[in-house]
């Protein structure tokens, strides 16, 4: 009989355990979830306000476009420089050396221009 009473007392004690702890835990979890949902809603509102502000800033933004109509100057090629320099030197040399000054200057200028253009073209090829 004592063992039956001991077993019944054990069942009674176990069945009378506090179930309010589970309810408190569920309530605390629900409060945390509600708090998180509130924070998420606040952040969503802040984000939407930022988007509206960025759109307004884009509308207020002024774009200035400067049109540059001048093109950069083209540089002379080595062949062109060589032809001009060679023509000048050849004309002067031809006028000095020849008895007929004008004819010597023309022939010297043409020869110098040809040699100068060839030399300039060779230098251009080496640079590339």
N, CA, C and O atoms as CSV, one atom per row, in Angstrom:
chain,resi,resn,atom,element,x,y,z
A,1,UNK,N,N,0.814,-1.181,0.000
A,1,UNK,CA,C,0.000,0.000,0.000
A,1,UNK,C,C,0.870,1.263,0.000
A,1,UNK,O,O,0.546,2.260,-0.644
A,2,UNK,N,N,1.955,1.193,0.721
A,2,UNK,CA,C,2.840,2.344,0.769
A,2,UNK,C,C,3.401,2.631,-0.614
A,2,UNK,O,O,3.548,3.793,-0.992
A,3,UNK,N,N,3.709,1.615,-1.356
A,3,UNK,CA,C,4.266,1.819,-2.686
A,3,UNK,C,C,3.237,2.423,-3.629
A,3,UNK,O,O,3.577,3.217,-4.506
A,4,UNK,N,N,1.957,2.036,-3.440
A,4,UNK,CA,C,0.908,2.608,-4.279
A,4,UNK,C,C,0.762,4.092,-3.965
A,4,UNK,O,O,0.632,4.920,-4.866
A,5,UNK,N,N,0.784,4.421,-2.649
A,5,UNK,CA,C,0.701,5.833,-2.267
A,5,UNK,C,C,1.917,6.616,-2.788
A,5,UNK,O,O,1.771,7.765,-3.205
A,6,UNK,N,N,3.075,6.029,-2.769
A,6,UNK,CA,C,4.287,6.698,-3.245
A,6,UNK,C,C,4.198,6.958,-4.751
A,6,UNK,O,O,4.572,8.024,-5.241
A,7,UNK,N,N,3.690,5.946,-5.471
A,7,UNK,CA,C,3.544,6.104,-6.925
A,7,UNK,C,C,2.496,7.160,-7.236
A,7,UNK,O,O,2.704,7.980,-8.131
A,8,UNK,N,N,1.367,7.163,-6.515
A,8,UNK,CA,C,0.315,8.159,-6.745
A,8,UNK,C,C,0.805,9.551,-6.389
A,8,UNK,O,O,0.496,10.522,-7.081
A,9,UNK,N,N,1.566,9.648,-5.314
A,9,UNK,CA,C,2.106,10.945,-4.913
A,9,UNK,C,C,3.085,11.452,-5.977
A,9,UNK,O,O,3.113,12.650,-6.261
A,10,UNK,N,N,3.872,10.575,-6.559
A,10,UNK,CA,C,4.815,10.954,-7.602
A,10,UNK,C,C,4.055,11.453,-8.839
A,10,UNK,O,O,4.415,12.478,-9.418
A,11,UNK,N,N,3.004,10.726,-9.242
A,11,UNK,CA,C,2.200,11.189,-10.373
A,11,UNK,C,C,1.545,12.525,-10.093
A,11,UNK,O,O,1.452,13.379,-10.974
A,12,UNK,N,N,1.086,12.705,-8.846
A,12,UNK,CA,C,0.437,13.948,-8.461
A,12,UNK,C,C,1.415,15.114,-8.542
A,12,UNK,O,O,1.071,16.188,-9.034
A,13,UNK,N,N,2.618,14.901,-8.064
A,13,UNK,CA,C,3.629,15.961,-8.079
A,13,UNK,C,C,4.018,16.284,-9.516
A,13,UNK,O,O,4.142,17.450,-9.891
A,14,UNK,N,N,4.210,15.232,-10.319
A,14,UNK,CA,C,4.611,15.463,-11.704
A,14,UNK,C,C,3.499,16.104,-12.521
A,14,UNK,O,O,3.764,16.904,-13.418
A,15,UNK,N,N,2.270,15.756,-12.214
A,15,UNK,CA,C,1.175,16.331,-12.971
A,15,UNK,C,C,0.864,17.759,-12.547
A,15,UNK,O,O,0.204,18.489,-13.286
A,16,UNK,N,N,1.314,18.156,-11.408
A,16,UNK,CA,C,1.043,19.505,-10.917
A,16,UNK,C,C,2.189,20.459,-11.193
A,16,UNK,O,O,2.268,21.534,-10.599
A,17,UNK,N,N,3.072,20.068,-12.089
A,17,UNK,CA,C,4.178,20.987,-12.352
A,17,UNK,C,C,3.659,22.258,-13.010
A,17,UNK,O,O,2.583,22.266,-13.608
A,18,UNK,N,N,4.409,23.297,-12.899
A,18,UNK,CA,C,3.981,24.624,-13.321
A,18,UNK,C,C,4.017,24.725,-14.852
A,18,UNK,O,O,5.093,24.641,-15.443
A,19,UNK,N,N,2.900,24.897,-15.481
A,19,UNK,CA,C,2.817,25.053,-16.936
A,19,UNK,C,C,2.849,26.521,-17.326
A,19,UNK,O,O,2.877,26.846,-18.513
A,20,UNK,N,N,2.845,27.400,-16.353
A,20,UNK,CA,C,2.906,28.832,-16.641
A,20,UNK,C,C,4.252,29.218,-17.244
A,20,UNK,O,O,4.342,30.209,-17.969
A,21,UNK,N,N,5.309,28.439,-16.951
A,21,UNK,CA,C,6.623,28.747,-17.522
A,21,UNK,C,C,6.586,28.681,-19.041
A,21,UNK,O,O,7.177,29.521,-19.719
A,22,UNK,N,N,5.890,27.682,-19.573
A,22,UNK,CA,C,5.772,27.563,-21.026
A,22,UNK,C,C,5.005,28.751,-21.593
A,22,UNK,O,O,5.361,29.282,-22.645
A,23,UNK,N,N,3.978,29.156,-20.909
A,23,UNK,CA,C,3.197,30.295,-21.376
A,23,UNK,C,C,4.024,31.564,-21.327
A,23,UNK,O,O,3.932,32.403,-22.223
A,24,UNK,N,N,4.840,31.712,-20.273
A,24,UNK,CA,C,5.699,32.885,-20.177
A,24,UNK,C,C,6.739,32.894,-21.296
A,24,UNK,O,O,7.018,33.940,-21.882
A,25,UNK,N,N,7.304,31.739,-21.585
A,25,UNK,CA,C,8.299,31.654,-22.648
A,25,UNK,C,C,7.662,32.003,-23.985
A,25,UNK,O,O,8.259,32.728,-24.781
A,26,UNK,N,N,6.462,31.499,-24.245
A,26,UNK,CA,C,5.765,31.806,-25.485
A,26,UNK,C,C,5.454,33.291,-25.557
A,26,UNK,O,O,5.595,33.899,-26.618
A,27,UNK,N,N,5.028,33.892,-24.435
A,27,UNK,CA,C,4.742,35.326,-24.419
A,27,UNK,C,C,6.005,36.142,-24.678
A,27,UNK,O,O,5.971,37.127,-25.415
A,28,UNK,N,N,7.124,35.730,-24.070
A,28,UNK,CA,C,8.385,36.445,-24.287
A,28,UNK,C,C,8.817,36.333,-25.750
A,28,UNK,O,O,9.282,37.306,-26.344
A,29,UNK,N,N,8.661,35.154,-26.316
A,29,UNK,CA,C,9.019,34.980,-27.728
A,29,UNK,C,C,8.135,35.845,-28.611
A,29,UNK,O,O,8.613,36.434,-29.581
A,30,UNK,N,N,6.875,35.926,-28.292
A,30,UNK,CA,C,5.959,36.743,-29.086
A,30,UNK,C,C,6.313,38.225,-28.965
A,30,UNK,O,O,6.223,38.972,-29.939
A,31,UNK,N,N,6.716,38.645,-27.760
A,31,UNK,CA,C,7.136,40.042,-27.573
A,31,UNK,C,C,8.376,40.344,-28.403
A,31,UNK,O,O,8.480,41.411,-29.008
A,32,UNK,N,N,9.311,39.406,-28.431
A,32,UNK,CA,C,10.532,39.604,-29.228
A,32,UNK,C,C,10.184,39.678,-30.713
A,32,UNK,O,O,10.713,40.519,-31.442
A,33,UNK,N,N,9.299,38.800,-31.150
A,33,UNK,CA,C,8.891,38.811,-32.563
A,33,UNK,C,C,8.180,40.117,-32.901
A,33,UNK,O,O,8.416,40.698,-33.960
A,34,UNK,N,N,7.311,40.577,-32.005
A,34,UNK,CA,C,6.613,41.842,-32.243
A,34,UNK,C,C,7.599,43.002,-32.291
A,34,UNK,O,O,7.467,43.899,-33.123
A,35,UNK,N,N,8.588,42.985,-31.400
A,35,UNK,CA,C,9.597,44.042,-31.389
A,35,UNK,C,C,10.405,44.036,-32.687
A,35,UNK,O,O,10.689,45.093,-33.251
A,36,UNK,N,N,10.771,42.849,-33.156
A,36,UNK,CA,C,11.522,42.749,-34.410
A,36,UNK,C,C,10.677,43.235,-35.583
A,36,UNK,O,O,11.181,43.930,-36.465
A,37,UNK,N,N,9.401,42.877,-35.598
A,37,UNK,CA,C,8.525,43.335,-36.681
A,37,UNK,C,C,8.396,44.849,-36.669
A,37,UNK,O,O,8.337,45.483,-37.722
A,38,UNK,N,N,8.353,45.431,-35.465
A,38,UNK,CA,C,8.263,46.886,-35.349
A,38,UNK,C,C,9.535,47.546,-35.898
A,38,UNK,O,O,9.467,48.549,-36.608
A,39,UNK,N,N,10.676,46.977,-35.562
A,39,UNK,CA,C,11.939,47.521,-36.065
A,39,UNK,C,C,12.029,47.387,-37.588
A,39,UNK,O,O,12.505,48.293,-38.272
A,40,UNK,N,N,11.575,46.268,-38.101
A,40,UNK,CA,C,11.588,46.069,-39.558
A,40,UNK,C,C,10.694,47.097,-40.242
A,40,UNK,O,O,11.062,47.650,-41.279
A,41,UNK,N,N,9.542,47.351,-39.675
A,41,UNK,CA,C,8.618,48.342,-40.242
A,41,UNK,C,C,9.226,49.742,-40.202
A,41,UNK,O,O,9.085,50.509,-41.154
A,42,UNK,N,N,9.909,50.079,-39.092
A,42,UNK,CA,C,10.576,51.385,-38.999
A,42,UNK,C,C,11.667,51.505,-40.061
A,42,UNK,O,O,11.797,52.544,-40.707
A,43,UNK,N,N,12.449,50.441,-40.240
A,43,UNK,CA,C,13.521,50.473,-41.230
A,43,UNK,C,C,12.953,50.582,-42.640
A,43,UNK,O,O,13.531,51.270,-43.482
A,44,UNK,N,N,11.841,49.923,-42.911
A,44,UNK,CA,C,11.208,50.018,-44.227
A,44,UNK,C,C,10.775,51.454,-44.506
A,44,UNK,O,O,10.939,51.951,-45.620
A,45,UNK,N,N,10.225,52.114,-43.497
A,45,UNK,CA,C,9.800,53.511,-43.663
A,45,UNK,C,C,11.006,54.403,-43.905
A,45,UNK,O,O,10.964,55.283,-44.764
A,46,UNK,N,N,12.090,54.182,-43.150
A,46,UNK,CA,C,13.304,54.987,-43.329
A,46,UNK,C,C,13.873,54.774,-44.731
A,46,UNK,O,O,14.282,55.733,-45.385
A,47,UNK,N,N,13.903,53.531,-45.191
A,47,UNK,CA,C,14.418,53.242,-46.536
A,47,UNK,C,C,13.568,53.904,-47.614
A,47,UNK,O,O,14.104,54.438,-48.585
A,48,UNK,N,N,12.259,53.873,-47.451
A,48,UNK,CA,C,11.399,54.500,-48.456
A,48,UNK,C,C,11.597,56.013,-48.464
A,48,UNK,O,O,11.531,56.642,-49.520
A,49,UNK,N,N,11.838,56.598,-47.295
A,49,UNK,CA,C,12.095,58.044,-47.240
A,49,UNK,C,C,13.423,58.371,-47.928
A,49,UNK,O,O,13.535,59.398,-48.597
A,50,UNK,N,N,14.423,57.509,-47.768
A,50,UNK,CA,C,15.712,57.736,-48.435
A,50,UNK,C,C,15.557,57.657,-49.949
A,50,UNK,O,O,16.158,58.444,-50.681
A,51,UNK,N,N,14.759,56.717,-50.412
A,51,UNK,CA,C,14.539,56.577,-51.857
A,51,UNK,C,C,13.857,57.824,-52.407
A,51,UNK,O,O,14.226,58.320,-53.472
A,52,UNK,N,N,12.870,58.328,-51.688
A,52,UNK,CA,C,12.174,59.543,-52.127
A,52,UNK,C,C,13.151,60.709,-52.146
A,52,UNK,O,O,13.119,61.517,-53.074
A,53,UNK,N,N,14.018,60.816,-51.144
A,53,UNK,CA,C,14.989,61.908,-51.089
A,53,UNK,C,C,15.987,61.799,-52.241
A,53,UNK,O,O,16.357,62.814,-52.830
A,54,UNK,N,N,16.425,60.585,-52.568
A,54,UNK,CA,C,17.356,60.422,-53.682
A,54,UNK,C,C,16.695,60.806,-55.001
A,54,UNK,O,O,17.332,61.422,-55.855
A,55,UNK,N,N,15.426,60.450,-55.175
A,55,UNK,CA,C,14.720,60.833,-56.393
A,55,UNK,C,C,14.578,62.339,-56.500
A,55,UNK,O,O,14.717,62.906,-57.584
A,56,UNK,N,N,14.300,62.992,-55.370
A,56,UNK,CA,C,14.196,64.449,-55.370
A,56,UNK,C,C,15.549,65.089,-55.667
A,56,UNK,O,O,15.620,66.106,-56.356
A,57,UNK,N,N,16.616,64.497,-55.149
A,57,UNK,CA,C,17.949,65.035,-55.406
A,57,UNK,C,C,18.298,64.908,-56.882
A,57,UNK,O,O,18.934,65.798,-57.447
A,58,UNK,N,N,17.890,63.811,-57.511
A,58,UNK,CA,C,18.162,63.636,-58.940
A,58,UNK,C,C,17.403,64.670,-59.764
A,58,UNK,O,O,17.904,65.152,-60.780
A,59,UNK,N,N,16.198,65.006,-59.323
A,59,UNK,CA,C,15.411,66.002,-60.054
A,59,UNK,C,C,16.054,67.371,-59.941
A,59,UNK,O,O,16.005,68.165,-60.881
A,60,UNK,N,N,16.666,67.655,-58.774
A,60,UNK,CA,C,17.282,68.968,-58.560
A,60,UNK,C,C,18.666,69.067,-59.186
A,60,UNK,O,O,19.207,70.164,-59.325
A,61,UNK,N,N,19.232,67.949,-59.557
A,61,UNK,CA,C,20.581,67.934,-60.078
A,61,UNK,C,C,20.633,68.620,-61.443
A,61,UNK,O,O,19.804,68.355,-62.314
A,62,UNK,N,N,21.611,69.500,-61.616
A,62,UNK,CA,C,21.779,70.231,-62.858
A,62,UNK,C,C,22.978,69.649,-63.584
A,62,UNK,O,O,24.061,69.517,-63.013
A,63,UNK,N,N,22.781,69.311,-64.818
A,63,UNK,CA,C,23.851,68.735,-65.618
A,63,UNK,C,C,24.368,69.796,-66.572
A,63,UNK,O,O,23.606,70.378,-67.344
A,64,UNK,N,N,25.664,70.042,-66.512
A,64,UNK,CA,C,26.296,71.017,-67.386
A,64,UNK,C,C,27.158,70.245,-68.369
A,64,UNK,O,O,28.049,69.493,-67.975
A,65,UNK,N,N,26.888,70.435,-69.628
A,65,UNK,CA,C,27.645,69.759,-70.665
A,65,UNK,C,C,28.425,70.811,-71.434
A,65,UNK,O,O,27.859,71.749,-71.997
A,66,UNK,N,N,29.715,70.631,-71.443
A,66,UNK,CA,C,30.565,71.546,-72.192
A,66,UNK,C,C,30.946,70.871,-73.504
A,66,UNK,O,O,31.427,69.738,-73.520
A,67,UNK,N,N,30.728,71.569,-74.575
A,67,UNK,CA,C,31.053,71.007,-75.873
A,67,UNK,C,C,32.367,71.620,-76.349
A,67,UNK,O,O,32.480,72.831,-76.542
A,68,UNK,N,N,33.319,70.779,-76.526
A,68,UNK,CA,C,34.622,71.216,-76.978
A,68,UNK,C,C,34.655,71.073,-78.498
A,68,UNK,O,O,34.732,69.965,-79.028
A,69,UNK,N,N,34.597,72.212,-79.191
A,69,UNK,CA,C,34.556,72.170,-80.650
A,69,UNK,C,C,35.946,72.158,-81.270
A,69,UNK,O,O,36.088,71.851,-82.454
A,70,UNK,N,N,36.967,72.484,-80.498
A,70,UNK,CA,C,38.317,72.498,-81.053
A,70,UNK,C,C,38.898,71.099,-80.971
A,70,UNK,O,O,38.827,70.438,-79.934
A,71,UNK,N,N,39.463,70.667,-82.058
A,71,UNK,CA,C,40.087,69.357,-82.096
A,71,UNK,C,C,41.580,69.523,-81.850
A,71,UNK,O,O,42.161,70.552,-82.196
A,72,UNK,N,N,42.189,68.526,-81.263
A,72,UNK,CA,C,43.625,68.648,-81.025
A,72,UNK,C,C,44.370,68.737,-82.356
A,72,UNK,O,O,44.003,68.098,-83.343
A,73,UNK,N,N,45.410,69.535,-82.352
A,73,UNK,CA,C,46.185,69.732,-83.580
A,73,UNK,C,C,46.958,68.468,-83.909
A,73,UNK,O,O,47.499,67.799,-83.029
A,74,UNK,N,N,46.995,68.163,-85.182
A,74,UNK,CA,C,47.748,67.008,-85.627
A,74,UNK,C,C,49.217,67.397,-85.712
A,74,UNK,O,O,49.563,68.485,-86.173
A,75,UNK,N,N,50.059,66.498,-85.265
A,75,UNK,CA,C,51.496,66.754,-85.334
A,75,UNK,C,C,52.029,66.303,-86.686
A,75,UNK,O,O,51.457,65.438,-87.350
A,76,UNK,N,N,53.126,66.906,-87.066
A,76,UNK,CA,C,53.749,66.545,-88.326
A,76,UNK,C,C,54.388,65.172,-88.192
A,76,UNK,O,O,54.920,64.820,-87.138
A,77,UNK,N,N,54.330,64.419,-89.245
A,77,UNK,CA,C,55.016,63.124,-89.250
A,77,UNK,C,C,56.510,63.358,-89.463
A,77,UNK,O,O,56.942,64.433,-89.878
A,78,UNK,N,N,57.268,62.330,-89.168
A,78,UNK,CA,C,58.718,62.451,-89.357
A,78,UNK,C,C,59.081,62.658,-90.818
A,78,UNK,O,O,60.048,63.352,-91.129
A,79,UNK,N,N,58.303,62.054,-91.721
A,79,UNK,CA,C,58.579,62.206,-93.153
A,79,UNK,C,C,58.349,63.651,-93.591
A,79,UNK,O,O,59.128,64.194,-94.374
A,80,UNK,N,N,57.286,64.270,-93.091
A,80,UNK,CA,C,56.990,65.662,-93.473
A,80,UNK,C,C,58.071,66.599,-92.942
A,80,UNK,O,O,58.545,67.484,-93.654
A,81,UNK,N,N,58.451,66.395,-91.689
A,81,UNK,CA,C,59.514,67.245,-91.121
A,81,UNK,C,C,60.811,67.075,-91.902
A,81,UNK,O,O,61.487,68.053,-92.220
A,82,UNK,N,N,61.152,65.822,-92.210
A,82,UNK,CA,C,62.389,65.560,-92.951
A,82,UNK,C,C,62.366,66.187,-94.331
A,82,UNK,O,O,63.384,66.693,-94.803
A,83,UNK,N,N,61.195,66.158,-94.989
A,83,UNK,CA,C,61.102,66.744,-96.338
A,83,UNK,C,C,61.310,68.251,-96.283
A,83,UNK,O,O,62.017,68.805,-97.125
A,84,UNK,N,N,60.712,68.918,-95.315
A,84,UNK,CA,C,60.844,70.384,-95.214
A,84,UNK,C,C,62.278,70.772,-94.883
A,84,UNK,O,O,62.851,71.670,-95.499
A,85,UNK,N,N,62.840,70.086,-93.911
A,85,UNK,CA,C,64.222,70.414,-93.525
A,85,UNK,C,C,65.176,70.100,-94.680
A,85,UNK,O,O,66.061,70.896,-94.992
A,86,UNK,N,N,64.993,68.952,-95.304
A,86,UNK,CA,C,65.862,68.575,-96.428
A,86,UNK,C,C,65.741,69.543,-97.595
A,86,UNK,O,O,66.738,69.877,-98.235
A,87,UNK,N,N,64.500,70.004,-97.878
A,87,UNK,CA,C,64.312,70.956,-98.981
A,87,UNK,C,C,65.032,72.261,-98.681
A,87,UNK,O,O,65.658,72.844,-99.566
A,88,UNK,N,N,64.947,72.719,-97.451
A,88,UNK,CA,C,65.617,73.977,-97.080
A,88,UNK,C,C,67.132,73.871,-97.183
A,88,UNK,O,O,67.791,74.728,-97.771
A,89,UNK,N,N,67.667,72.816,-96.606
A,89,UNK,CA,C,69.119,72.625,-96.624
A,89,UNK,C,C,69.604,72.389,-98.059
A,89,UNK,O,O,70.638,72.924,-98.460
A,90,UNK,N,N,68.861,71.590,-98.831
A,90,UNK,CA,C,69.251,71.318,-100.222
A,90,UNK,C,C,69.209,72.574,-101.078
A,90,UNK,O,O,70.085,72.780,-101.918
A,91,UNK,N,N,68.202,73.413,-100.875
A,91,UNK,CA,C,68.100,74.647,-101.663
A,91,UNK,C,C,69.258,75.581,-101.346
A,91,UNK,O,O,69.855,76.156,-102.257
A,92,UNK,N,N,69.576,75.736,-100.096
A,92,UNK,CA,C,70.699,76.607,-99.714
A,92,UNK,C,C,72.003,76.048,-100.250
A,92,UNK,O,O,72.813,76.793,-100.801
A,93,UNK,N,N,72.217,74.765,-100.099
A,93,UNK,CA,C,73.456,74.147,-100.567
A,93,UNK,C,C,73.560,74.228,-102.093
A,93,UNK,O,O,74.631,74.519,-102.627
A,94,UNK,N,N,72.446,73.971,-102.797
A,94,UNK,CA,C,72.448,74.045,-104.256
A,94,UNK,C,C,72.737,75.454,-104.749
A,94,UNK,O,O,73.438,75.631,-105.746
A,95,UNK,N,N,72.204,76.459,-104.061
A,95,UNK,CA,C,72.446,77.842,-104.479
A,95,UNK,C,C,73.886,78.230,-104.251
A,95,UNK,O,O,74.462,78.981,-105.038
A,96,UNK,N,N,74.473,77.727,-103.186
A,96,UNK,CA,C,75.871,78.075,-102.890
A,96,UNK,C,C,76.828,77.388,-103.858
A,96,UNK,O,O,77.777,78.009,-104.338
A,97,UNK,N,N,76.587,76.112,-104.149
A,97,UNK,CA,C,77.517,75.319,-104.946
A,97,UNK,C,C,77.393,75.623,-106.445
A,97,UNK,O,O,78.409,75.654,-107.139
A,98,UNK,N,N,76.219,75.841,-106.945
A,98,UNK,CA,C,75.990,75.977,-108.373
A,98,UNK,C,C,76.349,77.382,-108.875
A,98,UNK,O,O,76.288,78.369,-108.142
A,99,UNK,N,N,76.730,77.424,-110.173
A,99,UNK,CA,C,76.990,78.710,-110.798
A,99,UNK,C,C,75.678,79.413,-111.109
A,99,UNK,O,O,75.583,80.635,-111.002
A,100,UNK,N,N,74.673,78.648,-111.491
A,100,UNK,CA,C,73.354,79.215,-111.733
A,100,UNK,C,C,72.565,79.052,-110.434
A,100,UNK,O,O,72.056,77.973,-110.132
A,101,UNK,N,N,72.473,80.143,-109.673
A,101,UNK,CA,C,71.926,80.085,-108.308
A,101,UNK,C,C,70.488,79.560,-108.244
A,101,UNK,O,O,70.189,78.715,-107.401
A,102,UNK,N,N,69.610,80.030,-109.095
A,102,UNK,CA,C,68.203,79.631,-109.027
A,102,UNK,C,C,68.042,78.163,-109.400
A,102,UNK,O,O,67.330,77.413,-108.732
A,103,UNK,N,N,68.716,77.764,-110.479
A,103,UNK,CA,C,68.607,76.380,-110.916
A,103,UNK,C,C,69.206,75.437,-109.880
A,103,UNK,O,O,68.641,74.369,-109.646
A,104,UNK,N,N,70.305,75.780,-109.261
A,104,UNK,CA,C,70.946,74.968,-108.218
A,104,UNK,C,C,70.067,74.860,-106.971
A,104,UNK,O,O,69.993,73.808,-106.335
A,105,UNK,N,N,69.391,75.990,-106.628
A,105,UNK,CA,C,68.514,75.968,-105.452
A,105,UNK,C,C,67.333,75.042,-105.689
A,105,UNK,O,O,66.931,74.307,-104.787
A,106,UNK,N,N,66.763,75.072,-106.913
A,106,UNK,CA,C,65.609,74.204,-107.207
A,106,UNK,C,C,66.023,72.739,-107.191
A,106,UNK,O,O,65.355,71.912,-106.570
A,107,UNK,N,N,67.092,72.420,-107.851
A,107,UNK,CA,C,67.550,71.029,-107.899
A,107,UNK,C,C,67.950,70.557,-106.507
A,107,UNK,O,O,67.589,69.448,-106.110
A,108,UNK,N,N,68.678,71.364,-105.765
A,108,UNK,CA,C,69.098,71.008,-104.401
A,108,UNK,C,C,67.897,70.847,-103.471
A,108,UNK,O,O,67.872,69.954,-102.624
A,109,UNK,N,N,66.905,71.718,-103.635
A,109,UNK,CA,C,65.705,71.629,-102.798
A,109,UNK,C,C,64.941,70.342,-103.041
A,109,UNK,O,O,64.506,69.685,-102.095
A,110,UNK,N,N,64.771,69.968,-104.338
A,110,UNK,CA,C,64.069,68.730,-104.659
A,110,UNK,C,C,64.832,67.505,-104.148
A,110,UNK,O,O,64.233,66.582,-103.595
A,111,UNK,N,N,66.123,67.501,-104.329
A,111,UNK,CA,C,66.933,66.366,-103.871
A,111,UNK,C,C,66.899,66.285,-102.344
A,111,UNK,O,O,66.759,65.198,-101.784
A,112,UNK,N,N,67.025,67.406,-101.682
A,112,UNK,CA,C,67.004,67.429,-100.215
A,112,UNK,C,C,65.650,66.999,-99.658
A,112,UNK,O,O,65.582,66.309,-98.641
A,113,UNK,N,N,64.560,67.415,-100.336
A,113,UNK,CA,C,63.222,67.031,-99.889
A,113,UNK,C,C,63.048,65.527,-99.993
A,113,UNK,O,O,62.478,64.905,-99.097
A,114,UNK,N,N,63.535,64.933,-101.082
A,114,UNK,CA,C,63.424,63.478,-101.248
A,114,UNK,C,C,64.204,62.717,-100.193
A,114,UNK,O,O,63.703,61.767,-99.591
A,115,UNK,N,N,65.438,63.151,-99.978
A,115,UNK,CA,C,66.277,62.468,-98.977
A,115,UNK,C,C,65.693,62.666,-97.573
A,115,UNK,O,O,65.659,61.724,-96.781
A,116,UNK,N,N,65.241,63.865,-97.266
A,116,UNK,CA,C,64.667,64.151,-95.943
A,116,UNK,C,C,63.383,63.365,-95.684
A,116,UNK,O,O,63.176,62.867,-94.577
A,117,UNK,N,N,62.515,63.250,-96.703
A,117,UNK,CA,C,61.275,62.499,-96.547
A,117,UNK,C,C,61.578,61.022,-96.304
A,117,UNK,O,O,60.947,60.386,-95.460
A,118,UNK,N,N,62.541,60.481,-97.042
A,118,UNK,CA,C,62.925,59.075,-96.836
A,118,UNK,C,C,63.473,58.839,-95.443
A,118,UNK,O,O,63.109,57.869,-94.778
A,119,UNK,N,N,64.356,59.735,-95.000
A,119,UNK,CA,C,64.942,59.585,-93.669
A,119,UNK,C,C,63.866,59.700,-92.582
A,119,UNK,O,O,63.879,58.934,-91.618
A,120,UNK,N,N,62.952,60.635,-92.730
A,120,UNK,CA,C,61.862,60.789,-91.751
A,120,UNK,C,C,60.951,59.581,-91.691
A,120,UNK,O,O,60.484,59.194,-90.620
A,121,UNK,N,N,60.700,58.988,-92.849
A,121,UNK,CA,C,59.847,57.781,-92.889
A,121,UNK,C,C,60.530,56.621,-92.169
A,121,UNK,O,O,59.874,55.859,-91.459
A,122,UNK,N,N,61.824,56.486,-92.348
A,122,UNK,CA,C,62.571,55.424,-91.652
A,122,UNK,C,C,62.502,55.638,-90.140
A,122,UNK,O,O,62.298,54.685,-89.387
A,123,UNK,N,N,62.669,56.870,-89.700
A,123,UNK,CA,C,62.614,57.166,-88.264
A,123,UNK,C,C,61.214,56.882,-87.712
A,123,UNK,O,O,61.082,56.359,-86.605
A,124,UNK,N,N,60.168,57.222,-88.475
A,124,UNK,CA,C,58.795,56.922,-88.037
A,124,UNK,C,C,58.582,55.422,-87.854
A,124,UNK,O,O,57.963,54.992,-86.880
A,125,UNK,N,N,59.089,54.638,-88.781
A,125,UNK,CA,C,58.935,53.184,-88.679
A,125,UNK,C,C,59.654,52.624,-87.449
A,125,UNK,O,O,59.150,51.706,-86.803
A,126,UNK,N,N,60.821,53.168,-87.125
A,126,UNK,CA,C,61.561,52.691,-85.949
A,126,UNK,C,C,60.822,53.043,-84.650
A,126,UNK,O,O,60.868,52.286,-83.680
A,127,UNK,N,N,60.142,54.195,-84.640
A,127,UNK,CA,C,59.419,54.598,-83.430
A,127,UNK,C,C,58.213,53.697,-83.174
A,127,UNK,O,O,57.856,53.438,-82.024
A,128,UNK,N,N,57.588,53.221,-84.252
A,128,UNK,CA,C,56.418,52.352,-84.106
A,128,UNK,C,C,56.860,51.006,-83.632
A,128,UNK,O,O,56.032,50.116,-83.442
